[in-house]
Amino acid sequence: MTKEPKFDCIGKNSGKSPVNNIPPLDLTQQYQQIQTEVEQSVLEVLSSGRYIGGATVANFEQQFADYIGTTHSISCNSGTDALYLTLRALNIGPGDEVITTPFTFIATAEVLSLAGATPVFVDIDESFNLDVNQVEAAITPKTKAIIPVHLFGRPVPMTQLMAIATAHNLYVIEDCAQATGATWNNQRIGSIGHVGCFSFFPTKNLGACGDGGAVTTNDPAIAAQIRMLKEHGSKVRYVHDEVGVNSRLDALQAAILSIKLRHLDAWNQGRALVAARYHQLLQPLNDIIAPPETPGGQTVWNQYTIRVRIEGQTDASVRDHLRGQLQERGISSMVYYPLPLHLQPVFASLGYQPGHLPAAERAADEVLSLPMFPELTLDQQQQVVYGLKDCLLAKAAVGFLRS
Ligand SMILES: Cc1ncc(COP(=O)(O)O)c(C=O)c1O
């Protein structure tokens, strides 16, 4: 029988229609800050007649490589393509195993199947990232690479991971989709592994006004291979060495990204301030676990993700009900991710069962991402936390958990 959550909000706003709408993310405020610059450069591209490739794209690639601290940056159509092109360039395919996290967006592992390789999922730690201490035990003679995902903007401990990879002669492909600008040991993520893969999906820290992605690397041979594969497997026009794809960042997106890149550090600092305020505001709430600090690295807070653990207990239906109660007050929140990848239907043939990766499964039942964007005000954050507090104060919630 399905348990019907019984708890309800109490407090001054209980049962009332929302007083305010607080979105998970508001891109319109960011746009207003850069509107003049963006519109001018978009018009320049439009009147140039050069919509694909050309100087605008090349300039952005150079600026992005300089920002990340690599010698090469190759733009492409999406973060998914960045990962797929990398696997192809590294000759990772049938018969190869790649170690990654089960707690990430589907694209991280989907590309492995697309390339014909086998994902090997290793559990996460309290930070939601791959538990680096468990990686070595998952290495087999078939292992070719590790894909750490810097989830929610938090860097994976790269020093330890690189030492393991070097000892076993494995590639490290950093999935940096959610962490543009984050650092580990004062080095930008995306410049530490053999390859970094970035997404410029609009919700990312550096987001385009459409799809986009990039690969960063210090290895000229890998860079050349990716460039060839993204252009239909061609180095010389109309001569095709391999089966490639069409994966281009268009000039309009490149022009917009060049402008946004100049603001990225300031926006990431804004996110850090929002995160620091959440830490403080959430402290009195016993049933909420704030995301942990990152010793050794700098997080860029693509998401601010809490754990809901009422009286120490994990229950996805309570978390989901709490989310619904917040929504009734006009406070948006998101669940990234409700089902870990090892239990996704698409990966059923890999043979994982519930209980195999308990930390990821528990995270899936506990996580709640609160509104997070640089322009979020203290007043809005207070409303979010007061809303949470009111809902959690409801004694019926505890009754539900004990029933
Ligand atoms: C961790 C992670 N990897 C890869 C991707 C894929 O990026 P894109 O949507 O640009 O294909 C995303 C996008 O959401 C992501 O969050």
The ligand as a Gaussian input file, in Angstrom:
#p B3LYP/6-31G(d) Opt

LIG

0 1
 C       26.942000      16.079000     -15.435000
 C       26.494000      16.325000     -16.850000
 N       27.149000      15.728000     -17.848000
 C       26.797000      15.927000     -19.125000
 C       25.756000      16.752000     -19.462000
 C       25.366000      16.899000     -20.889000
 O       25.434000      18.217000     -21.343000
 P       24.489000      18.732000     -22.545000
 O       23.116000      18.894000     -22.001000
 O       25.101000      20.025000     -22.960000
 O       24.546000      17.706000     -23.606000
 C       25.055000      17.413000     -18.446000
 C       23.940000      18.311000     -18.783000
 O       22.984000      18.473000     -18.089000
 C       25.425000      17.185000     -17.099000
 O       24.781000      17.791000     -16.089000

